[in-house]
Amino acid sequence: MKVEQIMNREVKTCGPQDSLNKAAQIMWDMPCGAVPVVDDQARPIGFLTDRDICMAAYTQNKPLTELPVEGAMAREPVCCRAEDDLDSAAQLMRQHRTRRVPVIDRNGILVGLLTLDDLACEAARALRGGMNDNLRDLVLEVHLSINHGRIRLHPAV
């Protein structure tokens, strides 16, 4: 299965010069916890999460209206392509320990967003009478890689 089959195509974005207030408003309205940051040609140049906004507001002690997105965003976002298969996109997420990846076309233009939730929902979908066990296991690997060091696995009693 390809990324384009399950990705979210209705992605709101912001620009690097937009205020963090605008980005927070997008997250509130959608509702979502992250927004791709794009240039004038709709190419991803950054990624901003709700945590990034909170930390910028806390560390700079200024209103969100005074803080630009470029000061809080992660630069060089990890992206996948719409024609990539789900396994390779999930491996990319695991490798980079991220829950979300912008999806681009062959020209580098943003066309969607793929999330760990999208993969989990697809893994749980009935597949010829059963679940997609391979994708389910990969979703677990991605989740564990993201939370490495924060989750303690308890041995069976």
Secondary structure, DSSP 8 states (H G I E B T S, - for coil): -BGGGTSB-----B-TTSBHHHHHHHHHHTT-SEEEEE-TTS-EEEEEEHHHHHHHHHHHTS-GGGSBGGGTSEES---EETTSBHHHHHHHHHHHT-SEEEEE-TTS-EEEEEEHHHHHHHHHS-BTTB--HHHHHHHHHHHHHHTTTT-------
